[in-house]
Amino acid sequence: MKMSLSLGLLFTFLLNFTTTTLTAQEVSYDDGKKYILGGLEVTGLQSYNEQTVKTYTGLREGQPITIPGDEISEIIKKLWGLELFTSIDFYYHVEDNDKVFLELRIFERPTLSKVTLNGVKKGKIDGILEDTDLKKGKKITESLIANTKNYLQNKYKKQGFLNTKVNIATAKDTTGTNTQSMVVNVDKGDKVKIKHIIFEGNEELSDKKLAKALKKTKKKKIYRFWKKSKYIEDDYENDLTLLIDKYAENGYRDARVVSDTIIEVDDNNIDLKIAVEEGDKYYFGDIDFVGNTVYSDRQLSRVLGIKKGDTYNGVLMRERIADEKPDAQDLTNLYQNNGYLFSSINPIEISAENDTINFEIRIIEGKETFLDHITVHGNDKTNDHVIFRELRTRPGQRYDKSNIIRSIRELGQLGFFDAEQIVPDVQNPDPNAGTVDIAYNLVESGSSQIELQGGYGGGGFIGTLGLSFSNFSMQNLFKGEAYKPVPMGDGQSFALRLQASRSFRVYSLNFSEPWLGGKKPVRFNLSLSRTQQFGTSYTNTGRIDVDKDRGFSITGVSLGLAKKVLWPDDYFVVQHALGYQLYEFNNYYTGLFNFGNGASNALTYTFGITRNSQLGGRIFPRGGSNFEITAKLTPPYSLFSNKDFEALRDRSEELTPVVFAQGNADTAERRELEAVDGERFNWLEYYKIKFKGDWYTTLVKDLVLRSNTEFGFLGNYNNDVGDVPFERFFVGGDGLGNFTLDGRDVVQLRGYENQSLTPVDPLTGRQEGGLVYNKFSLELRYPLTLKPSASIYGLAFLEGGNAFNNFQDFNPFQIKRSAGVGLRIFMPAFGLLGIDFGYGFDPDASGTPGPSGWQTHFIIGQQF
């Protein structure tokens, strides 16, 4: 006799499931009988090994077994738990009344062979398949299909596609054994927009105020571009909380949302109806502090900033107790910035009399906390001492939250680590001992850059080799084992740049040590440079000939010291620098200067004050400011000279237009002008004042506004000497000035051709550079990615600026305007790269009528 213990009977009694009916006779679970297992056969397998399934059941021939009984039910439960089978049945027959033979008949679930996803962008398919675990070889189950469908519907509902429909179909795939292909059709439909937001029950606060309180739930308006109208359930729920907060800010503590209803207008539009109950308006009563010994009631009240009789504002109370901003001026930070890490502050409503609420702010100060161990992790290249000297936290020091925040900023400003991933970890807090450890987790970012490029310009090939190491180690320069690939880790900077073509050569070397002597933050700078420009001429065929016997060169050296100071605050740095430049002319006549033979010397002293409080790293600052004012001065040589500079200047102004009209002809007037200006400018005397300020403001989340203003003025001590022909301001274009022969400042102003806003000299009719310039800009920045391998952000800008021949002509409101968009990419190995598309609304300085129009600017290695 052969009987079936199918799922129909076993699951009726054991698992409450139903399946096929019994094929022999019904057997009651209560009538279980003991047998000896004579054998087990597994049938129906397609891809699994029979012996593997037998082993998994745990049944062995000769063991006693009760049928029906717990052994069979547990085996079925285990097999179902694998989610590999669609049907599981046991059949048995008995011989000699005590020996039973079992047949396990199973049907395998089909295996997924391939997936076709329709209605989704190609770039999104791989991500969806990974999130839903739809991969080849996966068993097709009801839960897999249901989870995939729910995931896709919820994914697009969160993006505002409330009517998303997902259909999933499977079909047998004859290319494999028991395999099926799957087709997933996604119909997102159109985004559902909010046509109207209807408020009911509001009398004290207007519809407009309540609608404004909903930060992400906005009704459809034609002019709204930045925040589109769409319904997202999670955002809507959060906005309802903000709606109640708006009431709490205005004294209505008991306000609540009575109901909210979604009304379907059509397939693409809905209305939201929100009913509120405002309640009564309340005011602050007595506010008593309990448990405070470190600070007096008056000190705490000053920080709290809430007085008796003020309109009740629950949001303000919450923020003044503990704001989400790490550097907020609140009571929690007041304690934590002064050593009380384990303090807790809780406002309690102790009574409500009519419309007045009395509070008791209960403070548990805890034990004063001190730092025990300070550790750093993740600095594979940078030496520990470079990091520790920047930290504001020291072992044994009293705990101060503001010092941790400042340490994060200082580490980010180094440029050696990814500022977005600097994480301080407060470890091992011990309230009884009053100690805590801090571990700074760092991620190294590239600190070396290489510039290797070639191009064609100026009639010939231009080759550039640049090496820049911002985390260099000079002391390991002669240690072969330290080259990985160069000595690194001591925080020094070293840059070498070579650029050459047939007509010019540029050499420069810069070295900087930020902690001279290793004890104090005194930065030492050394800079050497040599620039040569050779004479050129065009042949009849248009070819450029280079004459190296004619040329102009600048040789310069500069030594500088910069020291951090503590007043007015410790963001300030005072800089001093001494420099010498030698300008040499050898039969070099281009019309740029009045003399083509001779030399000029400049001995300069530069004094500068900077204040840098940027937050969020150098690449993408999110807050703070950075301003710099410098004064570059030469000695007033004319005060100690017997030369008649007035006569020299008058003669130069008389000869200049004559010589300019004669061109490059070797005339007596030209030779006289060379002698006159060579004597006037043998030793340059001037003063140069520059100011630059940047302010960064986070508007919403990652959207940052950079505000910038710049000003520069080049003056002279003695009007009889006149203004020097070097060190002038050239405005317009991309702002790149890698090849400048006269110490000029090249000022970026996008939307115009390079240096095209430089004024024309009235005597010569040529652009000799401005003596005054100013510039203003607003720039909206949004990061696309801020990963260590590559940081990318987009921007939109408004700019205005201009250059002027003298201070008398200077008008800060007479500016050339532009607007546009751009993209910046920072890669550690190559520095900052970018492109800008700017539109100039005004004419440039050439006199050509009409706006400058669209200009494209490529940015390479520009300052952040």
C-alpha positions in Angstrom: 0.0 0.0 0.0 1.4 3.4 -1.0 0.1 6.5 0.8 0.7 10.3 0.3 1.7 12.6 3.2 1.3 15.6 1.0 1.1 19.3 2.0 -2.6 19.1 2.0 -2.7 16.9 5.1 0.5 17.9 6.9 0.1 21.6 6.6 -3.6 21.4 7.6 -2.5 20.1 11.0 1.0 21.6 11.3 1.5 24.7 9.1 -2.0 25.8 8.2 -1.1 25.7 4.5 -3.1 24.0 1.7 -1.9 22.2 -1.5 -2.7 19.1 -3.5 -5.2 16.6 -2.2 -4.1 13.2 -0.9 -3.7 10.6 -3.5 -4.3 7.5 -1.4 -6.1 7.8 1.9 -6.4 10.4 4.6 -4.2 9.8 7.6 -4.9 11.6 10.9 -1.9 13.3 12.7 -3.2 11.8 16.0 -2.9 8.3 14.5 0.9 8.4 14.0 2.6 5.1 14.0 6.3 4.1 14.4 8.2 2.5 11.6 11.7 1.7 10.6 12.9 3.8 7.6 13.7 1.3 4.8 14.7 3.9 2.2 14.3 7.5 0.8 13.9 8.4 -2.9 13.9 12.0 -4.1 12.1 12.6 -7.4 11.3 15.7 -9.5 14.8 17.2 -9.3 16.1 19.1 -12.3 19.2 21.0 -11.1 20.0 19.7 -7.6 21.8 16.5 -6.7 19.6 13.8 -5.1 22.2 12.9 -2.4 22.5 16.6 -1.4 18.8 16.8 -0.8 18.8 13.5 1.2 21.6 14.7 3.4 19.8 18.0 4.0 16.6 16.1 5.2 18.7 14.4 7.9 16.9 11.1 7.3 19.0 7.9 7.2 18.0 4.3 6.4 17.2 2.2 9.5 16.2 5.0 11.8 12.8 4.8 13.6 10.3 7.3 12.3 6.7 8.2 13.2 4.2 8.8 10.3 2.6 11.2 10.6 4.9 12.9 13.0 7.3 15.8 13.8 10.2 14.5 11.7 8.3 14.9 8.4 6.8 18.3 9.4 10.2 19.7 10.3 11.8 18.5 7.1 9.0 20.2 5.1 9.5 23.4 7.0 13.2 23.4 6.4 12.8 22.8 2.7 10.2 25.5 2.4 12.5 27.9 4.2 15.0 27.6 1.4 12.5 29.2 -1.0 13.8 26.9 -3.8 10.7 24.8 -4.4 7.1 25.3 -5.5 5.8 22.0 -4.3 7.0 19.5 -1.6 5.2 16.1 -1.1 6.1 13.0 0.8 4.7 9.6 -0.3 5.2 6.3 1.6 4.4 2.6 1.5 4.8 0.0 4.2 6.3 -3.5 4.0 6.1 -6.2 6.7 4.0 -3.8 8.8 7.1 -2.1 10.4 9.3 -0.9 7.5 8.4 2.2 5.6 9.8 3.5 2.3 9.5 7.3 1.5 9.4 9.2 -1.7 10.1 13.0 -1.5 8.6 14.5 -4.6 9.6 18.2 -5.1 9.3 20.7 -7.9 12.0 23.3 -8.2 11.4 27.0 -8.6 12.6 28.4 -11.9 15.9 30.2 -12.1 16.2 33.7 -13.5 18.2 33.7 -16.7 17.9 37.4 -17.8 16.0 40.6 -17.0 14.7 43.2 -19.4 13.9 46.5 -17.8 11.7 48.9 -19.9 10.7 52.4 -19.1 14.0 53.3 -17.3 17.0 55.3 -18.4 19.9 53.1 -19.5 22.2 54.7 -16.9 19.8 53.7 -14.1 19.3 50.1 -15.0 22.4 48.6 -13.3 21.6 50.4 -10.1 18.0 49.1 -10.0 19.1 45.6 -10.7 21.6 45.7 -7.9 19.1 47.2 -5.4 16.4 44.6 -6.3 18.9 41.7 -6.4 17.7 40.7 -9.9 20.7 38.8 -11.0 21.2 35.7 -13.1 20.8 32.5 -11.1 18.3 34.0 -8.6 15.3 31.8 -7.8 12.1 33.4 -8.9 9.8 33.7 -5.9 6.5 35.5 -5.2 8.3 37.7 -2.7 11.0 38.6 -5.2 8.4 39.8 -7.7 6.4 41.6 -5.0 9.5 43.3 -3.5 10.7 44.4 -7.0 7.4 45.9 -7.8 7.1 47.7 -4.4 10.6 49.0 -4.7 10.1 50.5 -8.1 6.8 52.0 -7.2 8.1 53.6 -4.0 11.3 54.7 -5.8 9.4 56.8 -8.3 6.7 57.9 -5.9 9.5 59.5 -3.9 10.3 61.5 -7.0 6.8 62.7 -7.5 5.5 60.0 -9.9 2.5 58.9 -7.8 0.8 57.0 -10.6 3.8 54.7 -11.3 2.7 51.3 -12.6 5.0 48.3 -12.6 4.1 45.1 -14.5 6.4 42.0 -14.2 6.1 39.0 -16.4 8.1 35.8 -16.7 8.4 33.3 -19.5 10.1 30.0 -19.9 13.7 30.2 -21.3 14.5 27.2 -23.4 18.2 28.0 -23.4 18.6 26.5 -19.9 17.2 23.9 -17.6 14.2 25.2 -15.6 15.0 28.8 -16.3 12.8 31.8 -17.0 13.4 35.3 -18.3 11.8 38.3 -16.7 10.4 41.5 -18.3 9.8 44.4 -16.0 7.8 47.2 -17.5 7.8 50.6 -15.7 5.3 53.3 -16.6 6.2 56.3 -14.4 3.6 58.5 -16.0 3.9 62.2 -15.4 4.9 63.8 -12.1 1.9 64.6 -10.0 1.9 68.3 -9.1 0.1 70.1 -6.4 -2.5 72.5 -7.9 -3.8 74.0 -4.7 -3.0 73.8 -1.0 -6.1 74.5 1.0 -6.0 75.4 4.7 -9.0 75.2 6.9 -9.3 76.4 10.5 -6.6 79.0 10.4 -7.5 82.4 11.6 -4.4 83.7 13.3 -1.8 82.7 10.6 -2.6 83.5 7.0 -2.6 80.9 4.2 0.5 82.6 2.8 2.5 82.1 6.0 1.4 78.5 6.4 2.3 77.7 2.8 5.7 79.3 3.2 6.3 77.0 6.3 6.0 74.0 4.0 9.6 73.8 2.8 9.4 71.1 0.2 5.6 70.8 -0.5 4.8 73.6 -2.9 1.9 74.3 -5.2 2.4 74.7 -8.9 3.5 78.1 -10.1 4.8 79.1 -13.5 7.6 81.3 -12.2 9.0 78.8 -9.6 12.1 77.2 -11.2 14.2 76.3 -8.2 11.8 74.3 -6.1 9.4 72.4 -8.3 5.9 71.4 -7.3 5.7 67.7 -6.5 4.1 65.5 -3.9 6.5 63.2 -1.9 4.9 61.6 1.1 8.0 61.7 3.4 8.6 65.4 2.6 5.0 66.1 3.1 4.9 64.5 6.6 8.0 66.5 7.6 6.4 69.7 6.3 3.4 69.1 8.5 5.7 69.0 11.5 7.2 72.3 10.3 3.7 73.7 10.0 3.1 73.0 13.7 6.5 74.6 14.4 5.4 77.7 12.6 2.5 78.0 15.1 4.8 77.2 18.0 7.1 80.1 16.9 4.1 82.4 17.1 2.8 81.4 20.5 0.3 78.7 19.6 1.7 75.8 21.6 -1.4 73.6 21.3 -1.8 73.9 17.5 -2.3 70.6 15.7 -3.2 69.2 12.3 -6.7 67.8 12.6 -6.8 66.2 9.2 -5.0 66.3 5.8 -6.6 65.0 2.7 -5.3 64.4 -0.8 -7.9 65.3 -3.5 -7.3 63.9 -7.0 -8.0 66.7 -9.6 -6.8 64.7 -12.6 -4.1 62.2 -13.5 -1.4 64.8 -13.1 -2.7 67.1 -10.4 -3.8 66.9 -6.8 -5.1 69.3 -4.2 -4.0 69.1 -0.6 -6.5 70.1 2.1 -5.0 70.7 5.6 -7.3 71.4 8.5 -5.7 72.9 11.6 -6.8 73.7 15.1 -4.8 76.7 16.3 -5.6 76.8 20.0 -4.9 79.7 22.3 -1.9 82.0 22.1 0.6 81.7 25.0 3.4 83.8 26.5 6.5 83.0 28.4 6.2 83.4 32.2 8.9 82.8 34.8 12.0 80.9 33.6 13.9 79.5 36.6 17.2 77.6 36.4 17.7 74.7 38.7 21.0 72.8 39.3 23.4 75.4 37.9 26.6 76.1 39.9 29.1 76.9 37.1 27.1 79.7 35.6 24.8 82.2 37.3 21.1 82.6 36.4 22.0 86.0 34.8 24.6 84.4 32.5 22.3 81.6 31.5 19.4 84.0 30.9 21.7 86.1 28.6 22.5 83.1 26.4 18.9 81.9 26.5 17.7 85.3 25.3 14.1 84.8 26.3 12.3 87.1 28.7 9.1 87.0 30.7 6.2 88.3 28.7 7.7 87.3 25.3 5.4 85.5 22.9 5.8 81.7 23.5 8.1 80.3 20.9 8.8 76.6 21.3 11.2 76.4 18.4 13.3 79.2 19.7 13.4 77.6 23.2 14.5 74.3 21.6 17.3 76.0 19.6 18.5 78.1 22.6 18.8 74.9 24.6 20.5 72.8 22.0 20.7 73.9 18.4 21.6 71.5 15.6 24.4 73.7 14.4 27.7 72.6 16.0 28.9 76.2 16.6 25.6 77.7 17.8 25.3 80.0 20.7 23.1 77.8 22.9 23.2 76.6 26.5 24.4 73.1 25.6 27.4 74.5 23.8 28.0 77.0 26.6 28.6 74.0 28.9 30.3 71.7 26.4 32.7 74.5 25.3 33.8 74.9 28.9 34.5 71.3 29.9 31.1 69.9 30.8 30.7 67.2 28.2 28.3 65.2 30.4 26.0 68.0 31.2 22.3 67.7 30.3 19.7 70.6 30.0 16.0 70.0 30.0 13.2 72.6 29.9 10.1 71.6 31.9 6.8 73.3 31.8 5.8 73.5 35.5 2.6 75.4 35.2 0.3 77.2 32.8 -1.7 80.1 34.2 -4.3 81.4 31.8 -2.1 82.3 28.8 1.3 82.3 30.6 3.6 79.3 30.7 6.2 79.0 33.5 9.3 77.0 32.9 12.0 75.4 34.9 15.2 74.6 33.1 16.8 71.7 34.9 20.5 71.4 34.5 22.7 68.4 35.5 26.2 69.8 35.0 28.1 66.5 35.6 31.8 66.3 36.3 34.2 68.6 34.6 35.7 66.7 31.7 39.3 66.5 30.5 40.9 65.0 27.4 42.8 61.8 28.0 44.1 60.4 24.7 44.2 62.1 21.3 44.8 59.9 18.3 44.8 60.2 14.5 44.0 57.5 12.0 44.2 57.3 8.2 47.3 59.5 7.6 49.3 57.1 5.5 51.5 59.8 4.0 51.3 62.8 6.4 53.5 62.6 9.5 51.8 62.7 12.8 53.5 65.9 13.9 52.1 67.8 11.0 48.6 66.9 12.1 49.1 67.3 15.9 50.5 70.8 15.5 47.2 71.9 13.8 45.0 70.4 16.5 43.4 72.6 19.1 42.9 69.6 21.4 45.7 68.3 23.7 45.8 65.5 26.3 45.1 66.9 29.8 43.3 69.9 28.3 39.7 70.7 29.4 37.1 69.4 27.0 36.0 72.1 24.6 33.6 71.3 21.7 34.6 74.5 19.9 38.2 73.3 19.8 37.2 70.1 18.1 35.2 72.1 15.5 38.2 74.4 15.0 40.6 71.4 14.6 38.4 70.0 11.9 38.7 73.3 10.0 42.4 73.5 10.4 42.9 70.0 9.1 40.6 70.7 6.1 42.6 73.9 5.3 45.8 71.9 5.0 44.6 70.4 1.8 46.2 67.0 2.6 42.9 65.3 3.6 39.4 65.1 2.3 37.6 67.9 4.2 34.2 66.2 3.8 35.4 63.0 5.6 37.3 64.4 8.6 35.4 62.7 11.5 36.3 63.3 15.1 35.2 60.3 17.2 34.6 60.9 20.9 35.6 57.7 22.6 35.6 56.1 26.0 33.6 58.8 27.9 33.9 58.2 31.6 31.5 60.4 33.6 32.9 59.2 36.9 36.5 59.9 36.1 35.6 63.0 34.0 37.8 61.9 31.0 37.2 61.3 27.3 39.3 60.3 24.3 39.2 61.8 20.8 40.2 60.0 17.6 40.4 62.0 14.4 39.6 59.7 11.4 41.2 61.1 8.2 41.2 60.2 4.5 44.3 61.2 2.6 43.7 63.2 -0.6 46.3 63.7 -3.2 48.7 66.5 -2.4 51.0 66.4 -5.5 50.2 67.7 -8.9 51.9 67.3 -12.2 51.5 69.5 -15.3 52.8 68.1 -18.5 51.3 69.6 -21.7 52.2 70.7 -25.1 50.5 73.1 -27.5 50.9 75.4 -30.4 50.9 79.2 -30.0 52.9 82.2 -30.8 54.1 80.6 -34.0 55.6 77.5 -32.4 55.3 74.6 -30.1 55.0 75.4 -26.4 56.0 72.8 -23.8 55.2 72.9 -20.1 56.5 70.8 -17.2 55.2 71.6 -13.8 55.6 69.8 -10.5 53.9 70.8 -7.4 54.1 69.0 -4.0 52.1 70.5 -1.2 53.1 67.9 1.4 56.8 67.8 0.7 59.6 66.7 3.1 62.9 68.6 2.5 64.7 66.8 5.3 64.3 63.5 3.5 65.5 64.8 0.2 68.7 62.7 0.2 67.1 59.6 1.6 66.5 57.2 -1.2 64.0 55.1 0.7 61.8 58.2 1.3 61.0 58.6 -2.4 57.4 57.3 -2.9 57.7 58.7 -5.5 59.1 61.9 -3.7 59.8 62.6 -0.1 56.4 63.5 1.5 54.7 64.0 4.8 56.2 67.2 6.5 53.7 69.7 5.2 56.1 71.7 3.1 55.3 72.9 -0.4 57.7 72.7 -3.3 56.9 73.7 -6.9 59.0 73.7 -10.0 57.7 75.0 -13.4 59.4 75.1 -16.7 57.8 76.5 -19.9 59.5 77.0 -23.2 58.9 77.7 -26.8 61.0 79.1 -29.6 60.2 82.7 -28.5 60.2 82.6 -24.7 61.3 80.6 -21.6 60.0 80.6 -18.0 61.6 79.1 -15.0 60.3 79.3 -11.5 61.0 77.5 -8.2 59.0 78.0 -5.0 59.5 76.5 -1.5 57.5 77.0 1.6 57.9 75.8 5.2 54.7 76.5 7.3 56.4 75.9 10.7 59.9 77.4 10.5 61.9 75.8 13.3 59.0 73.4 14.1 57.9 75.3 17.2 55.5 78.0 16.0 53.3 78.6 13.0 55.7 80.9 11.2 55.7 80.3 7.4 58.9 80.8 5.4 58.7 81.3 1.6 61.4 81.3 -1.0 60.7 82.1 -4.6 63.1 82.2 -7.6 62.1 83.0 -11.1 63.6 83.8 -14.5 61.6 84.8 -17.6 63.0 85.5 -21.1 61.2 86.8 -24.2 63.1 86.8 -27.5 62.6 89.1 -30.4 60.4 87.8 -33.3 59.6 88.9 -36.8 57.5 87.6 -39.7 59.0 86.5 -43.0 57.3 87.0 -46.4 55.9 83.5 -46.2 54.2 84.2 -42.8 56.8 82.2 -40.9 58.0 83.6 -37.5 61.7 84.1 -37.1 63.2 84.2 -33.6 66.2 86.4 -32.9 67.8 85.4 -29.6 70.2 88.3 -29.7 67.2 90.5 -29.0 65.1 90.1 -25.9 63.7 91.1 -22.6 64.1 89.2 -19.3 63.1 89.4 -15.6 65.1 87.8 -12.9 63.5 87.8 -9.4 64.0 86.5 -5.9 61.7 86.8 -2.9 62.0 85.9 0.7 58.9 86.0 3.0 57.7 85.3 6.5 54.2 84.9 7.7 53.0 84.6 11.3 49.7 83.7 12.8 48.6 86.2 15.4 46.1 86.1 18.2 44.6 89.6 17.8 42.0 90.7 16.8 41.4 86.9 16.7 43.5 83.9 15.9 42.4 83.7 12.2 44.7 86.6 11.3 48.1 86.2 9.6 50.7 88.9 9.2 53.0 88.6 6.2 56.3 90.3 5.4 58.3 89.8 2.2 61.5 91.2 0.6 61.9 90.9 -3.2 64.2 92.0 -5.9 63.5 92.1 -9.6 65.9 92.9 -12.4 64.3 93.9 -15.8 66.8 93.7 -18.7 66.2 95.0 -22.2 68.5 94.1 -25.1 67.5 95.7 -28.4 63.9 94.8 -27.7 61.3 97.1 -29.3 57.7 96.0 -29.2 55.9 99.2 -28.3 55.1 97.8 -24.9 57.8 100.0 -23.2 59.5 103.2 -24.1 63.0 101.8 -24.0 64.4 98.7 -25.7 67.9 98.8 -24.2 69.0 99.1 -20.6 67.8 97.8 -17.3 65.4 98.6 -14.4 65.7 97.5 -10.8 63.0 97.0 -8.2 63.7 96.4 -4.5 60.3 95.8 -2.8 58.9 95.2 0.7 55.4 93.7 0.9 53.3 93.8 4.0 50.1 91.9 4.2 47.3 91.0 6.6 45.0 88.1 5.9 42.1 86.6 7.7 40.9 83.2 6.6 38.0 81.6 8.4 36.7 79.4 5.6 34.7 76.4 6.6 34.4 73.1 4.7 37.9 72.8 3.0 39.7 74.7 0.4 38.0 73.1 -2.6 34.4 73.7 -1.7 34.1 76.1 1.2 30.6 76.2 2.8 30.9 79.1 5.1 33.2 81.7 6.6 35.3 84.3 4.8 38.7 85.0 3.5 40.1 88.5 3.0 43.6 89.8 2.2 45.0 93.3 2.1 48.6 93.9 0.9 50.9 96.8 0.4 53.9 96.4 -1.9 56.4 99.3 -1.4 59.7 100.4 -2.8 62.1 103.0 -1.3 61.4 106.5 -2.5 64.7 106.9 -4.3 63.8 110.3 -5.9 63.8 111.9 -2.4 67.6 111.2 -2.2 68.4 111.9 -5.8 69.6 115.1 -7.5 68.0 114.2 -10.8 65.6 116.6 -12.4 62.7 114.1 -12.7 60.3 116.8 -13.7 62.3 117.6 -16.8 62.8 113.9 -17.5 59.0 113.3 -17.3 58.1 116.3 -19.5 60.6 115.2 -22.1 59.3 111.6 -22.0 55.7 112.8 -22.5 56.8 115.0 -25.4 58.8 112.2 -27.2 56.4 109.3 -26.6 53.8 110.1 -29.2 56.5 111.0 -31.7 58.4 107.7 -31.3 55.2 105.7 -31.3 54.2 107.3 -34.6 57.6 106.4 -36.0 57.2 102.7 -35.2 60.4 100.7 -34.7 62.6 103.0 -36.7 66.0 103.7 -35.2 65.7 107.4 -34.9 67.3 110.1 -32.7 64.0 110.6 -30.9 63.8 106.9 -30.0 67.3 106.8 -28.7 66.7 109.9 -26.6 63.5 108.5 -25.2 65.3 105.3 -24.2 67.9 107.4 -22.4 65.3 109.5 -20.7 63.1 106.7 -19.5 66.0 104.5 -18.7 67.2 107.2 -16.3 63.7 107.8 -14.8 63.1 104.1 -14.2 66.6 102.9 -13.4 65.3 102.2 -9.8 61.6 101.7 -9.8 59.6 103.5 -7.1 56.0 102.9 -6.4 53.4 101.6 -3.9 50.8 99.0 -4.8 47.7 98.4 -2.6 45.4 95.4 -3.2 42.4 94.1 -1.4 40.5 90.9 -2.0 37.6 89.5 0.0 35.5 86.3 -0.3 32.5 85.4 1.7 30.8 82.0 1.7 27.2 81.4 2.7 25.3 78.2 2.6 21.8 79.0 1.4 20.1 75.6 1.5 21.8 72.3 2.1 24.8 72.2 -0.4 23.9 75.4 -2.3 26.6 77.9 -1.5 26.8 81.6 -2.4 30.3 83.1 -2.9 30.5 86.9 -2.7 33.7 88.5 -3.9 35.1 92.0 -4.1 38.5 93.1 -5.2 40.3 96.4 -5.5 43.8 97.4 -6.6 45.7 100.7 -6.9 49.2 101.4 -8.2 50.6 104.8 -7.2 53.8 106.9 -7.1 55.5 108.9 -4.4 56.6 111.6 -6.8 54.5 112.9 -9.7 57.7 114.1 -11.4 58.9 110.5 -11.7 55.5 109.3 -12.8 53.9 105.9 -12.8 56.1 102.9 -13.5 55.4 100.9 -16.7 55.4 97.6 -14.7 53.1 96.0 -12.1 49.9 97.2 -13.7 46.4 95.7 -13.7 45.0 93.9 -16.8 41.3 93.0 -16.5 39.2 90.6 -18.5 39.0 87.0 -19.5 40.0 83.8 -17.7 42.4 85.4 -15.2 45.3 83.1 -16.1 48.6 84.9 -16.1 51.2 82.2 -16.4 53.3 84.1 -18.9 53.5 87.8 -17.9 56.7 89.7 -18.6 56.1 92.9 -16.6 54.9 91.8 -13.1 51.3 92.6 -14.2 48.2 91.4 -12.2 45.9 89.6 -14.5 42.3 89.9 -13.1 39.6 87.5 -14.1 36.4 88.9 -15.5 34.5 86.3 -17.5 32.4 87.2 -20.5 35.2 89.3 -22.1 38.4 88.4 -24.0 41.6 88.2 -22.0 42.8 91.6 -20.8 40.3 93.3 -23.1 39.0 95.7 -20.4 42.5 97.2 -19.9 42.2 101.0 -20.7 44.0 102.6 -23.6 46.8 105.1 -22.8 45.9 108.5 -24.3 49.4 109.3 -25.3 50.3 106.1 -27.2 46.9 104.6 -28.0 48.1 101.2 -26.6 47.0 99.1 -23.7 49.7 99.7 -21.0 47.7 98.4 -18.1 45.4 100.2 -15.6 46.5 101.9 -12.4 43.2 101.2 -10.6 40.7 98.4 -10.8 37.8 97.1 -8.9 35.7 94.0 -9.3 32.5 92.5 -7.8 31.1 89.0 -8.3 28.4 86.7 -7.0 28.7 83.0 -7.6 26.2 80.2 -6.8 28.0 76.8 -6.4 26.5 73.3 -6.1 28.6 70.2 -5.7 28.0 67.2 -8.0 30.5 65.0 -6.1 33.1 65.7 -3.5 34.9 62.4 -3.5 38.7 62.4 -2.8 39.4 61.1 -6.3 37.6 64.0 -8.0 35.6 66.9 -6.7 33.1 68.5 -9.1 30.8 71.4 -8.7 28.7 73.5 -11.0 28.3 77.3 -10.7 26.4 80.3 -12.0 27.9 83.8 -11.8 27.3 87.5 -12.0 30.3 89.7 -12.4 31.2 93.3 -12.9 34.5 95.2 -12.9 36.8 97.6 -14.8 40.3 99.1 -14.9 41.1 102.8 -15.1 44.1 104.8 -16.2 44.3 106.9 -13.0 42.6 107.4 -9.7 40.9 110.6 -11.0 39.0 108.5 -13.6 38.1 105.8 -11.1 34.4 105.2 -10.7 33.4 102.0 -8.8 30.0 102.0 -10.4 31.3 102.3 -14.0 31.7 98.5 -14.5 31.6 96.0 -17.3 28.9 93.4 -16.5 28.7 89.7 -17.3 26.8 86.5 -16.4 27.2 82.9 -17.1 27.6 79.3 -15.9 30.6 77.1 -15.4 32.0 73.8 -14.1 35.0 73.0 -11.9 36.8 69.7 -11.5 39.5 69.2 -8.9 41.6 66.1 -9.3 44.6 65.7 -6.9 47.0 64.8 -9.7 46.1 67.8 -11.9 44.7 70.5 -9.7 41.7 72.6 -10.6 40.3 72.4 -14.1 37.2 74.1 -15.4 35.3 75.8 -18.1 33.1 78.9 -18.0 30.6 80.2 -20.5 30.1 84.0 -19.9 28.1 86.7 -21.7 29.5 90.2 -21.6 26.8 92.8 -21.6 29.0 95.8 -22.3 31.7 96.8 -24.9 35.3 96.2 -24.1 38.1 98.8 -24.1 38.9 98.4 -27.8 36.1 100.8 -28.8 34.1 98.3 -30.8 30.4 99.0 -30.3 28.0 96.5 -28.9 28.2 93.9 -26.1 31.1 91.6 -25.8 28.8 88.6 -26.2 29.5 85.0 -25.4 33.0 84.0 -24.4 34.4 80.5 -23.4 37.1 80.4 -20.8 39.1 77.4 -19.9 40.5 77.3 -16.3 43.7 75.5 -15.5 45.2 75.7 -12.0 43.3 78.8 -10.9 42.9 79.6 -7.3 39.8 78.1 -5.5 
